Amino acid sequence: MQTHFSLAQLADPAIANADKILRACVHCGFCTATCPTYVLLGDELDSPRGRIYLIKEMLESGRAADDRTVKHVDRCLSCLSCMTTCPSGVHYMHLVDHARHHIQATYQRPLMQRMLRRTFGVVLPNPRLFRFALIGAAITRPLARIMPKRWRGLWALAPRRPARPSAMDRPQVFASEGPRLKRVALMTGCAQQALAPSINEATIRLLTRHGCEVVIAKGAGCCGALNHHLGQDSLAMVKANITAWQREIDTEGLDAIIINASGCGTTVKDYGFMLKDDAAFAKQAATIAALTRDISEFMACLGLQKPSQPLSLRVAYHSACSLQHGQSIRIEPKTLLANAGFKVLDVPESHLCCGSAGTYNLLQPDIANGLRDRKVAAIASVTPDCIAAGNIGCITQIASGTQTPVVHTVELLDWATGGPKPQALAGL
């Protein structure tokens, strides 16, 4: 793609990077076939190619974002399916993130939208505030039906009984069972702590059972993904995590930083790029990014113990976009589940997003619900006993549209190797 940035514009490293990405695009259109919003809506401007044109025009002109550009960029899920499909290696993720930050800086949204996005940016990354919000949603659930349609999803996605906080999420060190083979840090996340603390508990049990000392580092918190994809400043969160994990590296060392929410993992693995121009943090950020592993990626290398009991559940594996497209991890989770004794079922249209995408299902509920219903129908076609996924957003989104139990992959692996049966599977 030909671009026309001025030399003054190209002096900005962010614009120079956008120019490089835009020039890689050859207009082939392969991305349209795998873009969830284009498949659902059929609008060229709701495809990666269409959005790339809009972003190019916006950035080249140096103008503030307009209504049309904001509408179609907002509709992007950042599922990154286009990056898997693209034969030219267009790094769409960095381009659309740049566009979102430009929109945040130059576009005046309606007051209610600004308030909602600001609230999400403050509440969701803070487990304590988010837990209070979930309690409030549970108490006020009867009022949801009289709320405007676009607001009802806030209650639909909230659990009827919010989980209690887990003592295992606090800063501490969990000793390995038997000789220590690895020393790892676990990111406990933000929304996941409030929505499903059982996932971190299962991860810690699985890792310690397999000879890992697990560190919950003091000072580590939200990865910054939610704010970053809203176009908000997330660098304070990013730097806090880097500082916390670097402290552990400098004291006793770390073999890996484990992430069990794939949306977080994609962002943490990108810390090196996010801070490449920050002299104080660039080197540490690159080190952290290089050490980061999804739990399934790490366990595939470490090796899974033989199942402690025979398990014959039919498991439909949902491949989270941030895992399969953002991190190119596709085979490892299914192989681990099969080695654990489960019958793993392939889901049709597995490349398409479920509609969760961070805050997308809250901000774009109609499109998100359409994608969820399509995903649930695809899963139902293989008649599973339960559904497994590697991302809390996907688990929450899919569970809102089906009666089939949805659990994290790590909860099944923990159960198979000696841990408790996941609570969601109590009826099976």
DOFILO-224792 format. One record per residue (C-alpha): residue in one letter; x, z, y. Coordinates in nm, 2 decimals, always signed. Layout:
BEGIN
{residu: A; east: X; up: Z; north: Y}
...
//
This chain:
BEGIN
{residu: M; east: +0.00; up: +0.00; north: +0.00}
{residu: Q; east: +0.14; up: -0.10; north: +0.34}
{residu: T; east: +0.15; up: +0.18; north: +0.60}
{residu: H; east: +0.20; up: +0.19; north: +0.97}
{residu: F; east: +0.33; up: +0.53; north: +1.07}
{residu: S; east: +0.55; up: +0.55; north: +1.38}
{residu: L; east: +0.90; up: +0.68; north: +1.37}
{residu: A; east: +0.79; up: +0.99; north: +1.56}
{residu: Q; east: +0.52; up: +1.05; north: +1.29}
{residu: L; east: +0.77; up: +1.00; north: +1.01}
{residu: A; east: +1.00; up: +1.27; north: +1.16}
{residu: D; east: +0.74; up: +1.52; north: +1.03}
{residu: P; east: +0.83; up: +1.59; north: +0.66}
{residu: A; east: +0.47; up: +1.62; north: +0.56}
{residu: I; east: +0.38; up: +1.28; north: +0.71}
{residu: A; east: +0.70; up: +1.13; north: +0.55}
{residu: N; east: +0.58; up: +1.26; north: +0.21}
{residu: A; east: +0.23; up: +1.12; north: +0.27}
{residu: D; east: +0.38; up: +0.79; north: +0.36}
{residu: K; east: +0.58; up: +0.78; north: +0.03}
{residu: I; east: +0.27; up: +0.86; north: -0.17}
{residu: L; east: +0.05; up: +0.60; north: +0.01}
{residu: R; east: +0.31; up: +0.33; north: -0.04}
{residu: A; east: +0.31; up: +0.40; north: -0.42}
{residu: C; east: -0.06; up: +0.30; north: -0.44}
{residu: V; east: -0.12; up: -0.06; north: -0.55}
{residu: H; east: -0.50; up: -0.07; north: -0.52}
{residu: C; east: -0.54; up: -0.13; north: -0.89}
{residu: G; east: -0.86; up: +0.09; north: -0.92}
{residu: F; east: -0.78; up: +0.23; north: -1.26}
{residu: C; east: -0.84; up: +0.57; north: -1.11}
{residu: T; east: -1.21; up: +0.49; north: -1.05}
{residu: A; east: -1.29; up: +0.49; north: -1.42}
{residu: T; east: -1.18; up: +0.85; north: -1.47}
{residu: C; east: -1.28; up: +1.00; north: -1.14}
{residu: P; east: -1.57; up: +1.24; north: -1.21}
{residu: T; east: -1.74; up: +1.20; north: -0.87}
{residu: Y; east: -1.72; up: +0.82; north: -0.88}
{residu: V; east: -1.86; up: +0.82; north: -1.24}
{residu: L; east: -2.14; up: +1.04; north: -1.12}
{residu: L; east: -2.21; up: +0.89; north: -0.78}
{residu: G; east: -2.08; up: +0.53; north: -0.80}
{residu: D; east: -1.95; up: +0.54; north: -0.44}
{residu: E; east: -1.61; up: +0.38; north: -0.37}
{residu: L; east: -1.54; up: +0.64; north: -0.11}
{residu: D; east: -1.59; up: +0.91; north: -0.37}
{residu: S; east: -1.31; up: +0.76; north: -0.58}
{residu: P; east: -0.94; up: +0.84; north: -0.54}
{residu: R; east: -0.88; up: +0.48; north: -0.41}
{residu: G; east: -1.15; up: +0.52; north: -0.15}
{residu: R; east: -1.03; up: +0.86; north: -0.04}
{residu: I; east: -0.68; up: +0.73; north: -0.01}
{residu: Y; east: -0.79; up: +0.47; north: +0.24}
{residu: L; east: -0.98; up: +0.73; north: +0.44}
{residu: I; east: -0.68; up: +0.97; north: +0.44}
{residu: K; east: -0.44; up: +0.68; north: +0.53}
{residu: E; east: -0.66; up: +0.59; north: +0.83}
{residu: M; east: -0.69; up: +0.95; north: +0.95}
{residu: L; east: -0.32; up: +1.03; north: +0.92}
{residu: E; east: -0.19; up: +0.70; north: +1.07}
{residu: S; east: -0.41; up: +0.73; north: +1.37}
{residu: G; east: -0.32; up: +1.09; north: +1.42}
{residu: R; east: -0.68; up: +1.16; north: +1.51}
{residu: A; east: -0.90; up: +1.45; north: +1.42}
{residu: A; east: -1.09; up: +1.42; north: +1.10}
{residu: D; east: -1.43; up: +1.26; north: +1.13}
{residu: D; east: -1.76; up: +1.34; north: +0.95}
{residu: R; east: -1.72; up: +1.05; north: +0.70}
{residu: T; east: -1.37; up: +1.15; north: +0.60}
{residu: V; east: -1.45; up: +1.51; north: +0.57}
{residu: K; east: -1.76; up: +1.44; north: +0.35}
{residu: H; east: -1.57; up: +1.24; north: +0.09}
{residu: V; east: -1.26; up: +1.45; north: +0.09}
{residu: D; east: -1.48; up: +1.76; north: +0.05}
{residu: R; east: -1.64; up: +1.60; north: -0.25}
{residu: C; east: -1.30; up: +1.56; north: -0.43}
{residu: L; east: -1.26; up: +1.81; north: -0.71}
{residu: S; east: -0.88; up: +1.80; north: -0.71}
{residu: C; east: -0.92; up: +1.76; north: -1.09}
{residu: L; east: -0.62; up: +1.52; north: -1.09}
{residu: S; east: -0.76; up: +1.30; north: -1.36}
{residu: C; east: -0.65; up: +1.01; north: -1.13}
{residu: M; east: -0.29; up: +1.12; north: -1.16}
{residu: T; east: -0.31; up: +1.10; north: -1.54}
{residu: T; east: -0.46; up: +0.75; north: -1.52}
{residu: C; east: -0.25; up: +0.60; north: -1.24}
{residu: P; east: +0.01; up: +0.36; north: -1.36}
{residu: S; east: +0.21; up: +0.38; north: -1.04}
{residu: G; east: +0.26; up: +0.75; north: -1.03}
{residu: V; east: +0.07; up: +0.82; north: -0.71}
{residu: H; east: +0.10; up: +1.19; north: -0.64}
{residu: Y; east: -0.26; up: +1.23; north: -0.52}
{residu: M; east: -0.25; up: +1.61; north: -0.54}
{residu: H; east: -0.01; up: +1.65; north: -0.25}
{residu: L; east: -0.18; up: +1.38; north: -0.05}
{residu: V; east: -0.53; up: +1.54; north: -0.07}
{residu: D; east: -0.39; up: +1.88; north: +0.00}
{residu: H; east: -0.23; up: +1.75; north: +0.31}
{residu: A; east: -0.56; up: +1.59; north: +0.41}
{residu: R; east: -0.74; up: +1.92; north: +0.36}
{residu: H; east: -0.50; up: +2.10; north: +0.59}
{residu: H; east: -0.53; up: +1.83; north: +0.85}
{residu: I; east: -0.91; up: +1.86; north: +0.83}
{residu: Q; east: -0.89; up: +2.24; north: +0.86}
{residu: A; east: -0.67; up: +2.21; north: +1.17}
{residu: T; east: -0.87; up: +1.93; north: +1.35}
{residu: Y; east: -1.23; up: +1.94; north: +1.24}
{residu: Q; east: -1.50; up: +2.17; north: +1.37}
{residu: R; east: -1.74; up: +2.25; north: +1.08}
{residu: P; east: -2.09; up: +2.38; north: +1.15}
{residu: L; east: -2.09; up: +2.76; north: +1.20}
{residu: M; east: -2.25; up: +2.85; north: +0.86}
{residu: Q; east: -1.99; up: +2.64; north: +0.68}
{residu: R; east: -1.71; up: +2.79; north: +0.86}
{residu: M; east: -1.84; up: +3.14; north: +0.79}
{residu: L; east: -1.89; up: +3.06; north: +0.42}
{residu: R; east: -1.54; up: +2.91; north: +0.37}
{residu: R; east: -1.38; up: +3.19; north: +0.56}
{residu: T; east: -1.56; up: +3.45; north: +0.35}
{residu: F; east: -1.45; up: +3.27; north: +0.02}
{residu: G; east: -1.10; up: +3.27; north: +0.15}
{residu: V; east: -1.10; up: +3.64; north: +0.21}
{residu: V; east: -1.31; up: +3.78; north: -0.07}
{residu: L; east: -1.23; up: +3.57; north: -0.38}
{residu: P; east: -0.85; up: +3.62; north: -0.37}
{residu: N; east: -0.90; up: +4.00; north: -0.34}
{residu: P; east: -1.01; up: +4.15; north: -0.68}
{residu: R; east: -1.15; up: +4.47; north: -0.52}
{residu: L; east: -1.36; up: +4.28; north: -0.26}
{residu: F; east: -1.47; up: +4.02; north: -0.51}
{residu: R; east: -1.59; up: +4.30; north: -0.75}
{residu: F; east: -1.79; up: +4.45; north: -0.47}
{residu: A; east: -1.94; up: +4.11; north: -0.40}
{residu: L; east: -2.03; up: +4.07; north: -0.77}
{residu: I; east: -2.20; up: +4.41; north: -0.77}
{residu: G; east: -2.39; up: +4.31; north: -0.46}
{residu: A; east: -2.50; up: +3.99; north: -0.63}
{residu: A; east: -2.62; up: +4.18; north: -0.93}
{residu: I; east: -2.83; up: +4.41; north: -0.72}
{residu: T; east: -2.98; up: +4.14; north: -0.51}
{residu: R; east: -3.04; up: +3.89; north: -0.79}
{residu: P; east: -3.42; up: +3.91; north: -0.76}
{residu: L; east: -3.39; up: +3.77; north: -0.40}
{residu: A; east: -3.20; up: +3.46; north: -0.52}
{residu: R; east: -3.52; up: +3.26; north: -0.58}
{residu: I; east: -3.63; up: +3.28; north: -0.21}
{residu: M; east: -3.29; up: +3.17; north: -0.08}
{residu: P; east: -3.22; up: +2.81; north: +0.02}
{residu: K; east: -3.14; up: +2.59; north: -0.28}
{residu: R; east: -2.78; up: +2.54; north: -0.20}
{residu: W; east: -2.72; up: +2.92; north: -0.19}
{residu: R; east: -2.88; up: +3.00; north: -0.53}
{residu: G; east: -2.57; up: +2.90; north: -0.72}
{residu: L; east: -2.39; up: +3.20; north: -0.57}
{residu: W; east: -2.61; up: +3.42; north: -0.79}
{residu: A; east: -2.63; up: +3.18; north: -1.09}
{residu: L; east: -2.25; up: +3.20; north: -1.13}
{residu: A; east: -2.23; up: +3.58; north: -1.09}
{residu: P; east: -2.24; up: +3.79; north: -1.41}
{residu: R; east: -2.55; up: +4.01; north: -1.45}
{residu: R; east: -2.33; up: +4.31; north: -1.53}
{residu: P; east: -2.00; up: +4.30; north: -1.35}
{residu: A; east: -1.70; up: +4.41; north: -1.56}
{residu: R; east: -1.53; up: +4.73; north: -1.49}
{residu: P; east: -1.17; up: +4.70; north: -1.36}
{residu: S; east: -0.90; up: +4.72; north: -1.63}
{residu: A; east: -0.62; up: +4.97; north: -1.62}
{residu: M; east: -0.40; up: +4.70; north: -1.77}
{residu: D; east: -0.40; up: +4.50; north: -1.45}
{residu: R; east: -0.21; up: +4.76; north: -1.26}
{residu: P; east: +0.17; up: +4.72; north: -1.20}
{residu: Q; east: +0.34; up: +4.85; north: -1.51}
{residu: V; east: +0.55; up: +4.75; north: -1.81}
{residu: F; east: +0.41; up: +4.70; north: -2.17}
{residu: A; east: +0.67; up: +4.74; north: -2.44}
{residu: S; east: +0.70; up: +4.49; north: -2.72}
{residu: E; east: +0.59; up: +4.57; north: -3.07}
{residu: G; east: +0.91; up: +4.57; north: -3.27}
{residu: P; east: +1.24; up: +4.42; north: -3.14}
{residu: R; east: +1.21; up: +4.27; north: -2.79}
{residu: L; east: +1.25; up: +3.89; north: -2.81}
{residu: K; east: +1.14; up: +3.80; north: -2.46}
{residu: R; east: +1.08; up: +3.97; north: -2.12}
{residu: V; east: +0.80; up: +3.80; north: -1.93}
{residu: A; east: +0.59; up: +3.87; north: -1.62}
{residu: L; east: +0.22; up: +3.81; north: -1.64}
{residu: M; east: +0.02; up: +3.70; north: -1.33}
{residu: T; east: -0.30; up: +3.90; north: -1.35}
{residu: G; east: -0.47; up: +3.68; north: -1.09}
{residu: C; east: -0.76; up: +3.76; north: -0.86}
{residu: A; east: -1.10; up: +3.63; north: -0.95}
{residu: Q; east: -1.02; up: +3.67; north: -1.32}
{residu: Q; east: -0.96; up: +4.04; north: -1.28}
{residu: A; east: -1.31; up: +4.08; north: -1.15}
{residu: L; east: -1.49; up: +3.83; north: -1.37}
{residu: A; east: -1.32; up: +3.88; north: -1.71}
{residu: P; east: -1.05; up: +4.15; north: -1.73}
{residu: S; east: -1.06; up: +4.11; north: -2.11}
{residu: I; east: -0.86; up: +3.79; north: -2.07}
{residu: N; east: -0.55; up: +3.97; north: -1.93}
{residu: E; east: -0.60; up: +4.25; north: -2.19}
{residu: A; east: -0.60; up: +3.99; north: -2.47}
{residu: T; east: -0.29; up: +3.82; north: -2.33}
{residu: I; east: -0.09; up: +4.14; north: -2.31}
{residu: R; east: -0.18; up: +4.23; north: -2.67}
{residu: L; east: -0.09; up: +3.88; north: -2.79}
{residu: L; east: +0.24; up: +3.88; north: -2.61}
{residu: T; east: +0.35; up: +4.23; north: -2.71}
{residu: R; east: +0.25; up: +4.16; north: -3.07}
{residu: H; east: +0.48; up: +3.87; north: -3.07}
{residu: G; east: +0.78; up: +4.06; north: -2.94}
{residu: C; east: +0.74; up: +4.02; north: -2.57}
{residu: E; east: +0.79; up: +4.29; north: -2.31}
{residu: V; east: +0.53; up: +4.22; north: -2.05}
{residu: V; east: +0.57; up: +4.31; north: -1.68}
{residu: I; east: +0.29; up: +4.34; north: -1.43}
{residu: A; east: +0.50; up: +4.31; north: -1.12}
{residu: K; east: +0.43; up: +4.53; north: -0.81}
{residu: G; east: +0.33; up: +4.32; north: -0.52}
{residu: A; east: +0.22; up: +4.01; north: -0.71}
{residu: G; east: -0.14; up: +3.90; north: -0.65}
{residu: C; east: -0.34; up: +3.58; north: -0.59}
{residu: C; east: -0.15; up: +3.26; north: -0.64}
{residu: G; east: -0.29; up: +3.11; north: -0.32}
{residu: A; east: -0.47; up: +2.82; north: -0.49}
{residu: L; east: -0.82; up: +2.90; north: -0.36}
{residu: N; east: -0.70; up: +2.92; north: +0.00}
{residu: H; east: -0.46; up: +2.62; north: -0.03}
{residu: H; east: -0.74; up: +2.39; north: -0.16}
{residu: L; east: -0.97; up: +2.51; north: +0.12}
{residu: G; east: -0.71; up: +2.39; north: +0.37}
{residu: Q; east: -0.63; up: +2.75; north: +0.47}
{residu: D; east: -0.29; up: +2.91; north: +0.50}
{residu: S; east: -0.18; up: +3.05; north: +0.16}
{residu: L; east: +0.20; up: +3.09; north: +0.22}
{residu: A; east: +0.18; up: +3.47; north: +0.27}
{residu: M; east: +0.04; up: +3.50; north: -0.08}
{residu: V; east: +0.29; up: +3.26; north: -0.22}
{residu: K; east: +0.58; up: +3.44; north: -0.07}
{residu: A; east: +0.45; up: +3.78; north: -0.19}
{residu: N; east: +0.45; up: +3.66; north: -0.55}
{residu: I; east: +0.79; up: +3.50; north: -0.52}
{residu: T; east: +0.93; up: +3.83; north: -0.38}
{residu: A; east: +0.77; up: +4.04; north: -0.65}
{residu: W; east: +0.89; up: +3.82; north: -0.94}
{residu: Q; east: +1.24; up: +3.76; north: -0.79}
{residu: R; east: +1.28; up: +4.14; north: -0.78}
{residu: E; east: +1.21; up: +4.15; north: -1.16}
{residu: I; east: +1.46; up: +3.86; north: -1.21}
{residu: D; east: +1.73; up: +4.04; north: -1.01}
{residu: T; east: +1.68; up: +4.38; north: -1.20}
{residu: E; east: +1.63; up: +4.31; north: -1.57}
{residu: G; east: +1.57; up: +3.93; north: -1.57}
{residu: L; east: +1.26; up: +3.73; north: -1.68}
{residu: D; east: +1.24; up: +3.47; north: -1.96}
{residu: A; east: +0.91; up: +3.33; north: -1.82}
{residu: I; east: +0.63; up: +3.39; north: -1.58}
{residu: I; east: +0.31; up: +3.37; north: -1.78}
{residu: I; east: -0.02; up: +3.23; north: -1.63}
{residu: N; east: -0.35; up: +3.25; north: -1.83}
{residu: A; east: -0.56; up: +3.07; north: -1.56}
{residu: S; east: -0.46; up: +2.71; north: -1.55}
{residu: G; east: -0.57; up: +2.65; north: -1.20}
{residu: C; east: -0.32; up: +2.92; north: -1.09}
{residu: G; east: -0.05; up: +2.78; north: -1.32}
{residu: T; east: -0.07; up: +2.43; north: -1.16}
{residu: T; east: -0.02; up: +2.59; north: -0.81}
{residu: V; east: +0.26; up: +2.83; north: -0.91}
{residu: K; east: +0.45; up: +2.54; north: -1.08}
{residu: D; east: +0.42; up: +2.36; north: -0.74}
{residu: Y; east: +0.57; up: +2.65; north: -0.54}
{residu: G; east: +0.90; up: +2.46; north: -0.52}
{residu: F; east: +0.74; up: +2.18; north: -0.34}
{residu: M; east: +0.53; up: +2.40; north: -0.12}
{residu: L; east: +0.83; up: +2.58; north: +0.01}
{residu: K; east: +1.10; up: +2.31; north: -0.01}
{residu: D; east: +1.15; up: +2.31; north: +0.37}
{residu: D; east: +1.16; up: +2.69; north: +0.40}
{residu: A; east: +1.53; up: +2.79; north: +0.41}
{residu: A; east: +1.46; up: +3.15; north: +0.32}
{residu: F; east: +1.24; up: +3.08; north: +0.02}
{residu: A; east: +1.32; up: +2.73; north: -0.11}
{residu: K; east: +1.57; up: +2.83; north: -0.38}
{residu: Q; east: +1.36; up: +3.13; north: -0.51}
{residu: A; east: +1.04; up: +2.92; north: -0.51}
{residu: A; east: +1.21; up: +2.65; north: -0.72}
{residu: T; east: +1.33; up: +2.92; north: -0.96}
{residu: I; east: +0.99; up: +3.07; north: -0.99}
{residu: A; east: +0.82; up: +2.73; north: -1.05}
{residu: A; east: +1.08; up: +2.65; north: -1.32}
{residu: L; east: +1.01; up: +2.98; north: -1.50}
{residu: T; east: +0.63; up: +2.94; north: -1.50}
{residu: R; east: +0.45; up: +2.87; north: -1.83}
{residu: D; east: +0.09; up: +2.86; north: -1.93}
{residu: I; east: +0.01; up: +3.11; north: -2.20}
{residu: S; east: -0.06; up: +2.83; north: -2.45}
{residu: E; east: +0.26; up: +2.64; north: -2.35}
{residu: F; east: +0.46; up: +2.96; north: -2.40}
{residu: M; east: +0.30; up: +3.06; north: -2.73}
{residu: A; east: +0.35; up: +2.71; north: -2.87}
{residu: C; east: +0.73; up: +2.76; north: -2.82}
{residu: L; east: +0.73; up: +3.12; north: -2.93}
{residu: G; east: +0.53; up: +3.05; north: -3.25}
{residu: L; east: +0.21; up: +3.21; north: -3.36}
{residu: Q; east: +0.19; up: +3.47; north: -3.63}
{residu: K; east: -0.02; up: +3.39; north: -3.94}
{residu: P; east: -0.39; up: +3.48; north: -3.90}
{residu: S; east: -0.46; up: +3.84; north: -4.01}
{residu: Q; east: -0.80; up: +3.74; north: -4.14}
{residu: P; east: -0.98; up: +3.43; north: -4.25}
{residu: L; east: -1.18; up: +3.27; north: -3.96}
{residu: S; east: -1.40; up: +2.97; north: -3.99}
{residu: L; east: -1.56; up: +2.93; north: -3.65}
{residu: R; east: -1.62; up: +2.58; north: -3.52}
{residu: V; east: -1.45; up: +2.59; north: -3.17}
{residu: A; east: -1.52; up: +2.32; north: -2.91}
{residu: Y; east: -1.20; up: +2.31; north: -2.70}
{residu: H; east: -1.26; up: +2.23; north: -2.33}
{residu: S; east: -0.95; up: +2.10; north: -2.18}
{residu: A; east: -0.93; up: +2.23; north: -1.82}
{residu: C; east: -0.84; up: +1.97; north: -1.57}
{residu: S; east: -0.56; up: +2.18; north: -1.42}
{residu: L; east: -0.41; up: +2.21; north: -1.77}
{residu: Q; east: -0.44; up: +1.86; north: -1.90}
{residu: H; east: -0.40; up: +1.67; north: -1.57}
{residu: G; east: -0.22; up: +1.92; north: -1.35}
{residu: Q; east: +0.03; up: +2.04; north: -1.61}
{residu: S; east: +0.01; up: +1.77; north: -1.89}
{residu: I; east: -0.07; up: +2.04; north: -2.15}
{residu: R; east: -0.31; up: +1.89; north: -2.39}
{residu: I; east: -0.21; up: +1.94; north: -2.76}
{residu: E; east: -0.07; up: +2.29; north: -2.75}
{residu: P; east: -0.40; up: +2.49; north: -2.72}
{residu: K; east: -0.57; up: +2.29; north: -2.99}
{residu: T; east: -0.27; up: +2.32; north: -3.22}
{residu: L; east: -0.26; up: +2.70; north: -3.17}
{residu: L; east: -0.63; up: +2.74; north: -3.24}
{residu: A; east: -0.60; up: +2.53; north: -3.56}
{residu: N; east: -0.30; up: +2.73; north: -3.67}
{residu: A; east: -0.50; up: +3.05; north: -3.61}
{residu: G; east: -0.76; up: +2.93; north: -3.86}
{residu: F; east: -1.03; up: +2.78; north: -3.64}
{residu: K; east: -1.20; up: +2.45; north: -3.69}
{residu: V; east: -1.12; up: +2.27; north: -3.36}
{residu: L; east: -1.37; up: +2.01; north: -3.24}
{residu: D; east: -1.28; up: +1.73; north: -2.99}
{residu: V; east: -1.53; up: +1.71; north: -2.71}
{residu: P; east: -1.64; up: +1.36; north: -2.59}
{residu: E; east: -1.53; up: +1.27; north: -2.23}
{residu: S; east: -1.28; up: +1.55; north: -2.24}
{residu: H; east: -1.10; up: +1.40; north: -1.94}
{residu: L; east: -1.39; up: +1.46; north: -1.71}
{residu: C; east: -1.42; up: +1.78; north: -1.50}
{residu: C; east: -1.68; up: +2.05; north: -1.57}
{residu: G; east: -1.75; up: +2.09; north: -1.20}
{residu: S; east: -1.59; up: +2.43; north: -1.14}
{residu: A; east: -1.27; up: +2.33; north: -0.95}
{residu: G; east: -1.20; up: +2.66; north: -0.76}
{residu: T; east: -1.47; up: +2.70; north: -0.50}
{residu: Y; east: -1.62; up: +2.35; north: -0.56}
{residu: N; east: -1.92; up: +2.48; north: -0.76}
{residu: L; east: -2.00; up: +2.71; north: -0.47}
{residu: L; east: -1.95; up: +2.45; north: -0.19}
{residu: Q; east: -2.08; up: +2.14; north: -0.37}
{residu: P; east: -2.34; up: +2.28; north: -0.61}
{residu: D; east: -2.54; up: +1.96; north: -0.67}
{residu: I; east: -2.24; up: +1.75; north: -0.78}
{residu: A; east: -2.10; up: +2.05; north: -0.97}
{residu: N; east: -2.42; up: +2.11; north: -1.16}
{residu: G; east: -2.44; up: +1.75; north: -1.25}
{residu: L; east: -2.09; up: +1.75; north: -1.39}
{residu: R; east: -2.16; up: +2.08; north: -1.57}
{residu: D; east: -2.47; up: +1.95; north: -1.74}
{residu: R; east: -2.29; up: +1.64; north: -1.85}
{residu: K; east: -2.01; up: +1.85; north: -1.99}
{residu: V; east: -2.25; up: +2.09; north: -2.17}
{residu: A; east: -2.43; up: +1.80; north: -2.33}
{residu: A; east: -2.10; up: +1.65; north: -2.45}
{residu: I; east: -2.00; up: +1.99; north: -2.60}
{residu: A; east: -2.34; up: +2.04; north: -2.76}
{residu: S; east: -2.30; up: +1.70; north: -2.93}
{residu: V; east: -2.03; up: +1.85; north: -3.16}
{residu: T; east: -2.25; up: +2.16; north: -3.25}
{residu: P; east: -1.98; up: +2.43; north: -3.20}
{residu: D; east: -2.01; up: +2.80; north: -3.28}
{residu: C; east: -1.83; up: +2.88; north: -2.96}
{residu: I; east: -1.64; up: +2.71; north: -2.67}
{residu: A; east: -1.28; up: +2.78; north: -2.58}
{residu: A; east: -1.11; up: +2.71; north: -2.24}
{residu: G; east: -0.79; up: +2.81; north: -2.07}
{residu: N; east: -0.93; up: +2.86; north: -1.72}
{residu: I; east: -1.16; up: +3.13; north: -1.58}
{residu: G; east: -1.33; up: +2.88; north: -1.35}
{residu: C; east: -1.43; up: +2.65; north: -1.64}
{residu: I; east: -1.54; up: +2.94; north: -1.85}
{residu: T; east: -1.77; up: +3.07; north: -1.58}
{residu: Q; east: -1.90; up: +2.72; north: -1.49}
{residu: I; east: -1.98; up: +2.61; north: -1.85}
{residu: A; east: -2.13; up: +2.95; north: -1.94}
{residu: S; east: -2.38; up: +2.91; north: -1.66}
{residu: G; east: -2.53; up: +2.61; north: -1.84}
{residu: T; east: -2.53; up: +2.70; north: -2.21}
{residu: Q; east: -2.62; up: +2.97; north: -2.45}
{residu: T; east: -2.32; up: +2.89; north: -2.67}
{residu: P; east: -2.05; up: +3.17; north: -2.62}
{residu: V; east: -1.76; up: +3.06; north: -2.40}
{residu: V; east: -1.42; up: +3.25; north: -2.43}
{residu: H; east: -1.06; up: +3.20; north: -2.33}
{residu: T; east: -0.83; up: +3.04; north: -2.58}
{residu: V; east: -0.61; up: +3.35; north: -2.57}
{residu: E; east: -0.90; up: +3.58; north: -2.67}
{residu: L; east: -0.94; up: +3.38; north: -2.99}
{residu: L; east: -0.56; up: +3.38; north: -3.06}
{residu: D; east: -0.55; up: +3.76; north: -3.00}
{residu: W; east: -0.85; up: +3.81; north: -3.24}
{residu: A; east: -0.69; up: +3.59; north: -3.51}
{residu: T; east: -0.36; up: +3.78; north: -3.51}
{residu: G; east: -0.50; up: +4.13; north: -3.51}
{residu: G; east: -0.68; up: +4.20; north: -3.19}
{residu: P; east: -1.05; up: +4.29; north: -3.14}
{residu: K; east: -1.32; up: +4.03; north: -3.17}
{residu: P; east: -1.41; up: +3.89; north: -2.82}
{residu: Q; east: -1.72; up: +4.06; north: -2.68}
{residu: A; east: -1.89; up: +3.72; north: -2.62}
{residu: L; east: -1.88; up: +3.65; north: -2.99}
{residu: A; east: -2.04; up: +3.98; north: -3.09}
{residu: G; east: -2.35; up: +3.80; north: -3.22}
{residu: L; east: -2.16; up: +3.56; north: -3.45}
//
